[in-house]
Structures are given as structure tokens and as C-alpha cells.
């Protein structure tokens, strides 16, 4: 990655100072805010729908509301170039973030009040929560990039990941365990109440010191917001390299994303596991295994570079989906569930840091927020599309065939990886297209 040559390297950065800075723990709380709604509109929601007797094909479609996270690039330019009335007093980043967090909170309360018995309105509300959750992710990513210099970003990403995992744990493990003892409406109302802490964080944290000029003619602003970030990628890399890179981005995380949505909790229930067992093993224990994978992935990137780590992590993560095949022959066996969760969650965490580092190589700093939103959306989109049709595929061919299908994507992904490695092998951003 490039470094700022204008800053003298007088001493090694202090790890303690990087992790103890206020911005690091602000990012931890914002990470919690990001992680909380994600499962509440996907995996946890799927179990609520199953408890209400909704068929699997419909569950996976409804729980694909999380696809909004893969489409967030469509409205990401608004967060760079539009001001919200009333909220703009907080600044560009904090204003949009507070707006999105209030939307998530109100949406979760509405889901708790409506319940799946009023399915049409309930689904529409779920989509609103997913949209607001994706919007706050855009705002948080932009805030993180702007709040600190590049040499402090590592600590911010790490503490953000910790908060994100805590949010997933609350929306996954705690929510499922609670659902065995109280109503689902109470669970979702509790999740909405937990958003109070991130809301207070947004009100108290400082706005990044970035000067924004939004007084240009509207045609110019439209071009800069909606056209330039997309054409810039092809202009810098050329059509061939850009096309190969985008194809690789669309494929390499498909095995992971195809099992994140609404398919897994119904699978666990069909394998005779209780909600408490699912919450304890898959959503509590599994989160800490993922954190171990994240730190291992970060260390591997530092030691061996982005591309070596990325290639190994893609193969391990894709192959880990095959561990779930063992549950087809060991219904209700917690040992095999723990083994499958351990392998898959560790592999998923391992893939995270090299993915972020790789996408960071591709971003032009002139369009950071929009391009990062676009690339991070594209990397998740195909898996979420496959997850949308997961219920129909499983109904026709069974769980085993679905898991095998998710793994097959690593074959073309690794062929593209081999072609691109020679271009990006120095772990540096490509220079502008010489042509």
C-alpha cells in the first residue's frame, strides 16, 4: 500500500496509542450499530418466519432483504453530495448516520409491532430496516476513512470489527436464546432499544475535518456523484484489466455470501437443533471463532502480503462449506455442529482482512466513499442472489447439492486470481492506464 512520503519515519508507530485513541473505540460502538440490524433482516428473521409456518422458499426470499447491503452503491453518492434538512446541522457524515440509525430503530420497533401475521406490511418494513442499515454502513465507512490518517486505519478497522461481531452476537446468539423464552416481538423491541448506545455515540463524536464544496451547478454535481466514480475505474485500469478484476470480485466471496442469508437457521432446525443450541454454538461461539480468523487474517496480510493471503483464504473459505455435509448424517449432534461452525467461521474471518486490503488497492482517493461502497457491494452481490433462490434449489435438490454448488464458484475465481496476481503481485495500486 502507498505511504505518505512527506511524513518522516522518525519512530515506529505505537500500537497502544493506535488502539487507545478515542476514534478507535468510537468505531467499536459504530461497528456494533452496523452489525446489529444485519442478522435481524436475514438469518434471525428467517427463524422467526419459520416459527410462523412460512415455507422455506418464501423464507429465503423474504430474508434476502439483506441484499440492500449489496446494492448500497446505488445511493452512496447521496452521502457524499447531498445534505439532509435538519440533520445537516451535525455535519455531512454524522447527519446521514443519525438519520440512518433512527430509521433502523424505528423499523425494528415497527417489525415488533406488526409481526409476520401482517406479512405484506411486515416485509415492506423489513426492507426499510435493510435500507437504513446499509445506509449507515456507507456513512460509517466514509467516516472511518476521513477521521484518521492511513497509518491509523488498521486500529480503526480492528475495533470496528470487534464492535460488529458484538452486534452480530446480540442479533444472533442472544436473540435466538431469548426467542426460546419470550415472544419474537419482545426480542425485536429489545434489539431496537440497544440502538440507543450508537445513537448517543453519533451525537457525541466529532465530525471529520473535511471541507466540502457543494455549490457547483447541479449538472456538474450529478456527473461527479453518479458518473465519475464508475467511469474512473475503467479509465485508470483499462477495459481488460478492469473487466477481469470485476469478474474476480463477483465470484471469490460467493461461497461465503450464499450461506449468510436465510438458509442456515432453517437448515439447523431441520437438522434437529434447538434455537438455544443454534444461538449458543452458531451465533455465540461462532462469533469468537470468526474474530480469531480475522486477527489471523490480519497477521497473515502483514507477514505474507495481500495476494498470497487472499488466494489461500479463498480456497479455505470455499471448501469449509463442505463441513456442513456432515450434519446431514448426524442430526442433532452438537460435536459435528461445533466442528462445522469452527471450520466455516474461522475461514470466513480469515478471508475478511485480505478482502478489505484488496478492495483498498483498487479505490481512487478522489471517490473513496462511492467506489468502496460499489466494490464492497459487488463482492457480496452474487452470493446474495444465489441465497435468494436457495429455498427453491434446496427444495428441488436438497441441502447437500446446495452446499456443493456454493463451493464450485472457487474454481473460476482461482483461475481469475492466477491471471490477476501477476498484475497486482506487489500489493500496490495500479498506476493510471498508460494508454
C-alpha positions as CSV (number, residue, x, y, z in Angstrom):
1,X,0.0,0.0,0.0
2,X,1.3,3.5,-0.7
3,X,2.7,5.6,2.2
4,X,2.9,9.3,2.7
5,X,6.4,10.1,1.7
6,X,6.0,13.6,3.2
7,X,6.0,12.2,6.8
8,X,9.4,11.3,8.2
9,X,9.7,7.9,9.7
10,X,11.3,9.0,13.0
11,X,9.9,6.2,15.1
12,X,7.8,3.1,14.9
13,X,4.0,3.7,15.4
14,X,2.8,2.9,18.8
15,X,0.3,0.0,18.8
16,X,-1.0,1.0,22.2
17,X,-1.6,4.6,21.1
18,X,-3.4,3.4,17.9
19,X,-5.8,1.3,19.8
20,X,-6.3,3.6,22.8
21,X,-7.2,6.7,20.7
22,X,-10.8,7.8,21.1
23,X,-11.6,7.3,17.4
24,X,-10.8,3.6,17.8
25,X,-13.5,3.0,20.4
26,X,-15.9,5.3,18.6
27,X,-15.5,2.9,15.7
28,X,-16.2,-0.1,18.1
29,X,-19.6,1.4,19.0
30,X,-20.3,2.2,15.4
31,X,-19.4,-1.3,14.4
32,X,-22.0,-2.6,16.9
33,X,-24.5,-0.3,15.2
34,X,-23.6,-1.9,11.8
35,X,-23.7,-5.5,13.0
36,X,-27.0,-5.4,14.9
37,X,-29.5,-5.0,12.1
38,X,-27.7,-7.2,9.6
39,X,-28.9,-10.6,11.0
40,X,-32.3,-9.1,12.0
41,X,-33.2,-8.8,8.4
42,X,-31.6,-12.1,7.3
43,X,-30.7,-15.1,9.4
44,X,-32.5,-14.3,12.6
45,X,-35.5,-13.1,10.7
46,X,-35.6,-16.5,8.8
47,X,-36.1,-18.3,12.1
48,X,-38.9,-16.0,13.1
49,X,-40.6,-16.7,9.8
50,X,-40.1,-20.4,10.1
51,X,-41.7,-20.4,13.6
52,X,-44.7,-18.8,11.9
53,X,-45.1,-21.7,9.5
54,X,-43.8,-19.9,6.4
55,X,-42.3,-22.2,3.7
56,X,-38.6,-22.3,3.1
57,X,-38.8,-20.9,-0.5
58,X,-40.6,-17.8,0.8
59,X,-38.3,-17.5,3.9
60,X,-35.2,-17.3,1.8
61,X,-36.8,-14.7,-0.5
62,X,-38.0,-12.5,2.4
63,X,-34.7,-12.9,4.3
64,X,-32.9,-11.7,1.2
65,X,-33.9,-8.2,2.3
66,X,-30.2,-8.0,3.3
67,X,-29.5,-7.7,-0.4
68,X,-29.8,-4.0,0.2
69,X,-26.3,-4.2,1.6
70,X,-25.1,-5.4,-1.8
71,X,-26.8,-2.6,-3.6
72,X,-25.8,0.3,-1.4
73,X,-23.5,1.7,-4.1
74,X,-26.7,2.9,-5.9
75,X,-27.4,5.6,-3.3
76,X,-23.9,6.0,-1.9
77,X,-23.2,9.2,-3.9
78,X,-26.0,10.9,-2.0
79,X,-24.0,10.6,1.2
80,X,-21.1,12.5,-0.5
81,X,-23.1,15.1,-2.3
82,X,-26.5,15.7,-0.7
83,X,-27.4,17.4,2.6
84,X,-30.3,16.3,4.8
85,X,-32.6,19.0,6.1
86,X,-32.4,19.3,9.9
87,X,-29.7,16.6,10.2
88,X,-27.1,18.7,8.2
89,X,-26.5,20.7,11.4
90,X,-24.5,17.7,12.7
91,X,-22.4,17.7,9.5
92,X,-22.4,15.5,6.4
93,X,-21.3,12.2,7.9
94,X,-22.9,12.5,11.4
95,X,-26.2,13.8,9.9
96,X,-26.6,10.9,7.5
97,X,-25.5,8.5,10.2
98,X,-28.0,9.7,12.7
99,X,-30.8,9.6,10.1
100,X,-30.0,6.0,9.2
101,X,-29.7,4.9,12.9
102,X,-33.1,6.4,13.7
103,X,-34.5,4.6,10.7
104,X,-33.2,1.3,11.9
105,X,-34.5,1.8,15.4
106,X,-38.0,2.8,14.2
107,X,-38.1,0.0,11.7
108,X,-37.2,-2.7,14.3
109,X,-40.0,-1.3,16.6
110,X,-42.4,-1.5,13.6
111,X,-41.4,-5.1,12.9
112,X,-42.0,-6.0,16.6
113,X,-45.5,-4.4,16.4
114,X,-46.6,-5.8,13.1
115,X,-45.2,-9.4,13.3
116,X,-45.4,-11.8,10.3
117,X,-49.1,-12.2,10.7
118,X,-49.4,-9.0,8.6
119,X,-46.9,-10.3,6.1
120,X,-47.1,-7.7,3.3
121,X,-46.5,-4.7,5.6
122,X,-44.0,-6.7,7.7
123,X,-41.9,-7.4,4.6
124,X,-42.0,-3.7,3.5
125,X,-40.8,-2.7,7.0
126,X,-38.0,-5.3,6.8
127,X,-36.9,-3.7,3.5
128,X,-36.8,-0.3,5.2
129,X,-34.6,-1.6,8.0
130,X,-32.3,-3.2,5.5
131,X,-32.1,0.0,3.5
132,X,-31.3,2.1,6.6
133,X,-28.8,-0.5,7.8
134,X,-27.0,-0.3,4.5
135,X,-27.1,3.5,4.6
136,X,-25.4,3.6,8.0
137,X,-22.7,1.3,6.7
138,X,-21.9,3.7,3.9
139,X,-21.7,6.6,6.4
140,X,-19.6,4.7,8.8
141,X,-17.1,3.6,6.1
142,X,-16.7,7.2,4.9
143,X,-16.4,8.4,8.5
144,X,-13.7,5.9,9.2
145,X,-11.6,6.9,6.2
146,X,-11.9,10.6,6.9
147,X,-11.5,10.6,10.7
148,X,-7.9,9.4,10.8
149,X,-4.7,9.2,8.6
150,X,-3.9,6.0,6.7
151,X,-1.4,4.8,9.4
152,X,-4.2,4.7,12.0
153,X,-6.8,2.9,9.8
154,X,-5.6,-0.6,10.9
155,X,-6.7,0.0,14.5
156,X,-10.0,1.5,13.4
157,X,-10.8,-1.5,11.3
158,X,-9.9,-3.9,14.1
159,X,-12.0,-2.1,16.7
160,X,-14.8,-1.7,14.2
161,X,-14.7,-5.5,13.6
162,X,-14.9,-6.2,17.3
163,X,-18.0,-4.0,17.7
164,X,-19.5,-5.5,14.5
165,X,-19.1,-9.0,15.9
166,X,-20.7,-8.0,19.2
167,X,-23.6,-6.6,17.2
168,X,-23.9,-9.9,15.3
169,X,-23.7,-11.8,18.6
170,X,-26.6,-9.8,20.1
171,X,-28.7,-10.1,17.0
172,X,-27.8,-13.8,16.6
173,X,-27.0,-15.7,19.8
174,X,-28.8,-13.5,22.3
175,X,-31.9,-13.0,20.0
176,X,-32.2,-16.8,19.4
177,X,-31.8,-17.7,23.1
178,X,-34.3,-15.0,24.1
179,X,-36.8,-16.4,21.5
180,X,-37.0,-19.7,23.4
181,X,-38.3,-17.8,26.4
182,X,-40.1,-14.7,25.2
183,X,-42.0,-13.6,22.1
184,X,-40.2,-12.6,18.9
185,X,-41.8,-9.2,19.2
186,X,-40.1,-8.7,22.5
187,X,-36.8,-9.8,21.0
188,X,-37.0,-7.2,18.2
189,X,-38.1,-4.5,20.6
190,X,-35.1,-5.3,22.7
191,X,-32.8,-5.0,19.7
192,X,-34.3,-1.6,18.9
193,X,-33.6,-0.5,22.4
194,X,-29.9,-1.5,22.0
195,X,-29.6,1.1,19.2
196,X,-29.7,3.9,21.9
197,X,-25.9,3.5,22.6
198,X,-24.9,4.0,18.9
199,X,-27.3,6.9,18.7
200,X,-25.6,8.7,21.6
201,X,-22.2,7.9,20.1
202,X,-23.2,9.7,16.9
203,X,-24.4,12.7,18.8
204,X,-21.2,13.0,20.9
205,X,-18.5,12.1,18.3
206,X,-16.8,14.8,16.2
207,X,-17.4,15.4,12.5
208,X,-14.4,14.8,10.3
209,X,-12.4,17.9,9.3
210,X,-13.2,17.7,5.6
211,X,-14.1,20.8,3.6
212,X,-16.9,20.1,1.2
213,X,-17.9,22.3,-1.8
214,X,-21.4,21.5,-2.8
215,X,-22.3,24.7,-4.6
216,X,-21.4,23.6,-8.1
217,X,-24.1,23.6,-10.8
218,X,-26.4,20.6,-10.4
219,X,-25.4,19.0,-13.7
220,X,-21.7,19.0,-12.7
221,X,-22.6,17.7,-9.2
222,X,-24.7,14.9,-10.8
223,X,-21.8,13.9,-13.0
224,X,-19.3,14.0,-10.1
225,X,-21.6,12.0,-7.9
226,X,-23.1,9.4,-10.2
227,X,-20.8,9.1,-13.2
228,X,-17.2,9.9,-12.4
229,X,-16.7,7.2,-9.6
230,X,-17.8,4.5,-12.0
231,X,-16.0,5.6,-15.2
232,X,-12.8,6.4,-13.3
233,X,-12.2,2.7,-12.5
234,X,-12.2,1.7,-16.2
235,X,-10.3,4.9,-17.2
236,X,-7.5,4.1,-14.7
237,X,-7.1,0.3,-15.4
238,X,-8.3,-0.1,-19.0
239,X,-11.2,-2.3,-20.0
240,X,-9.4,-5.7,-20.0
241,X,-7.8,-5.4,-16.5
242,X,-10.9,-3.7,-15.1
243,X,-13.2,-6.4,-16.5
244,X,-11.1,-9.3,-15.2
245,X,-10.9,-7.6,-11.8
246,X,-14.7,-7.1,-11.6
247,X,-15.3,-10.7,-12.6
248,X,-13.0,-11.9,-9.8
249,X,-14.7,-9.6,-7.3
250,X,-18.1,-11.0,-8.3
251,X,-17.0,-14.6,-7.7
252,X,-14.5,-15.1,-5.0
253,X,-16.8,-14.5,-2.0
254,X,-19.8,-16.3,-3.4
255,X,-19.4,-19.4,-1.2
256,X,-19.4,-17.2,2.0
257,X,-22.3,-15.0,1.0
258,X,-24.5,-17.8,-0.2
259,X,-24.8,-19.2,3.3
260,X,-25.1,-15.9,5.3
261,X,-28.7,-15.2,4.4
262,X,-31.9,-17.0,5.3
263,X,-30.9,-20.6,4.6
264,X,-28.7,-21.6,7.5
265,X,-31.1,-21.2,10.5
266,X,-33.8,-23.3,8.8
267,X,-31.1,-25.8,8.0
268,X,-30.0,-26.1,11.6
269,X,-33.7,-26.6,12.7
270,X,-34.2,-29.2,10.0
271,X,-31.0,-30.9,11.4
272,X,-32.9,-31.2,14.8
273,X,-31.1,-28.4,16.7
274,X,-32.9,-26.2,19.2
275,X,-32.9,-22.4,19.0
276,X,-30.8,-22.3,22.2
277,X,-28.3,-24.7,20.6
278,X,-28.2,-22.7,17.4
279,X,-27.7,-19.4,19.4
280,X,-25.0,-20.8,21.7
281,X,-22.9,-22.6,19.1
282,X,-23.5,-20.9,15.8
283,X,-24.2,-17.3,17.0
284,X,-22.1,-17.0,20.2
285,X,-19.2,-19.4,20.0
286,X,-19.0,-19.0,16.2
287,X,-18.6,-15.2,16.5
288,X,-15.4,-15.6,18.6
289,X,-14.1,-18.2,16.2
290,X,-14.6,-15.6,13.4
291,X,-12.8,-13.0,15.5
292,X,-9.8,-15.4,15.8
293,X,-9.9,-15.8,12.0
294,X,-10.0,-12.0,11.5
295,X,-6.9,-11.5,13.6
296,X,-5.1,-14.4,11.9
297,X,-6.0,-12.9,8.5
298,X,-4.7,-9.5,9.5
299,X,-1.4,-11.0,10.7
300,X,-1.1,-13.1,7.5
301,X,-1.6,-10.0,5.4
302,X,1.2,-8.2,7.3
303,X,3.5,-11.2,7.0
304,X,2.9,-12.5,3.5
305,X,1.1,-9.7,1.7
306,X,-2.4,-9.3,0.3
307,X,-2.4,-11.6,-2.6
308,X,-0.8,-14.7,-1.0
309,X,-3.2,-14.4,1.9
310,X,-6.2,-13.8,-0.3
311,X,-5.6,-16.8,-2.5
312,X,-5.2,-19.2,0.4
313,X,-8.2,-17.7,2.3
314,X,-10.5,-18.1,-0.8
315,X,-9.7,-21.8,-1.1
316,X,-10.1,-22.5,2.7
317,X,-13.3,-20.5,3.0
318,X,-14.9,-22.1,-0.1
319,X,-14.0,-25.6,0.9
320,X,-15.3,-25.0,4.5
321,X,-18.9,-25.1,3.3
322,X,-18.5,-28.8,2.7
323,X,-18.2,-29.3,6.5
324,X,-22.0,-28.8,6.7
325,X,-22.5,-32.0,4.8
326,X,-21.5,-33.9,7.9
327,X,-24.7,-32.6,9.7
328,X,-26.8,-34.4,7.1
329,X,-25.8,-37.7,8.7
330,X,-25.5,-36.6,12.3
331,X,-28.8,-34.8,13.1
332,X,-28.8,-33.1,16.5
333,X,-25.1,-33.9,17.2
334,X,-23.5,-30.9,18.9
335,X,-20.0,-32.2,18.3
336,X,-20.4,-32.2,14.5
337,X,-22.2,-28.8,14.7
338,X,-19.3,-27.3,16.6
339,X,-16.8,-28.8,14.1
340,X,-18.7,-27.3,11.2
341,X,-19.1,-23.9,12.8
342,X,-15.5,-23.8,13.9
343,X,-14.1,-24.5,10.4
344,X,-16.5,-22.3,8.4
345,X,-16.5,-19.3,10.8
346,X,-12.7,-19.3,11.1
347,X,-12.3,-19.5,7.4
348,X,-14.9,-16.7,6.9
349,X,-13.0,-14.5,9.4
350,X,-9.6,-15.3,7.7
351,X,-11.0,-14.0,4.4
352,X,-12.1,-10.6,5.8
353,X,-8.8,-8.7,6.2
354,X,-7.3,-9.6,2.8
355,X,-10.6,-8.8,1.1
356,X,-10.6,-5.3,2.7
357,X,-7.0,-4.8,1.8
358,X,-7.5,-5.9,-1.8
359,X,-10.5,-3.6,-2.3
360,X,-8.5,-0.7,-0.8
361,X,-5.9,-1.3,-3.5
362,X,-8.5,-0.5,-6.2
363,X,-10.0,2.7,-4.7
364,X,-9.2,6.1,-6.1
365,X,-9.0,8.5,-3.1
366,X,-10.9,11.1,-5.1
367,X,-14.0,8.9,-4.9
368,X,-13.3,6.9,-1.7
369,X,-16.8,6.5,-0.3
370,X,-18.6,5.8,-3.5
371,X,-16.1,3.4,-5.0
372,X,-15.6,1.5,-1.8
373,X,-19.4,1.1,-1.5
374,X,-19.5,-0.1,-5.1
375,X,-16.7,-2.6,-4.8
376,X,-17.9,-3.9,-1.4
377,X,-21.4,-4.3,-2.8
378,X,-20.3,-6.2,-5.9
379,X,-18.2,-8.6,-3.8
380,X,-21.3,-9.7,-1.9
381,X,-24.0,-9.4,-4.7
382,X,-23.8,-12.8,-6.5
383,X,-23.9,-14.8,-3.2
384,X,-26.9,-12.9,-2.1
385,X,-28.6,-13.5,-5.4
386,X,-27.9,-17.3,-5.0
387,X,-29.2,-17.1,-1.5
388,X,-32.4,-15.5,-2.8
389,X,-33.1,-18.7,-4.8
390,X,-31.6,-21.0,-2.1
391,X,-35.0,-22.2,-0.9
392,X,-36.1,-23.4,-4.4
393,X,-32.8,-25.1,-5.0
394,X,-32.8,-26.9,-1.7
395,X,-36.5,-27.9,-2.2
396,X,-35.6,-29.4,-5.6
397,X,-32.2,-30.9,-5.0
398,X,-31.5,-31.0,-1.2
399,X,-29.2,-29.2,1.2
400,X,-26.2,-31.3,0.1
401,X,-26.4,-30.2,-3.5
402,X,-26.7,-26.6,-2.5
403,X,-23.6,-26.6,-0.4
404,X,-21.6,-28.3,-3.1
405,X,-22.9,-25.7,-5.6
406,X,-21.6,-22.9,-3.4
407,X,-18.1,-24.4,-3.4
408,X,-17.9,-24.7,-7.2
409,X,-17.5,-20.9,-7.6
410,X,-13.9,-21.0,-6.3
411,X,-12.8,-22.8,-9.5
412,X,-13.3,-19.8,-11.9
413,X,-12.4,-17.4,-9.1
414,X,-9.0,-19.0,-8.7
415,X,-8.4,-19.0,-12.5
416,X,-9.0,-15.3,-12.5
417,X,-6.9,-14.9,-9.3
418,X,-3.9,-16.6,-11.2
419,X,-4.3,-14.1,-14.1
420,X,-4.5,-11.0,-11.9
421,X,-1.8,-12.0,-9.4
422,X,0.9,-11.0,-11.9
423,X,-0.7,-7.6,-12.2
424,X,-1.2,-6.8,-8.5
425,X,1.6,-9.0,-7.1
426,X,3.4,-6.1,-5.5
427,X,0.4,-5.3,-3.3
428,X,0.4,-1.8,-4.8
429,X,-2.4,0.2,-6.5
430,X,-2.1,0.1,-10.3
431,X,-0.9,3.4,-11.9
432,X,-3.2,5.1,-14.3
433,X,-3.7,3.3,-17.6
434,X,-0.6,4.1,-19.7
435,X,-2.8,4.2,-22.8
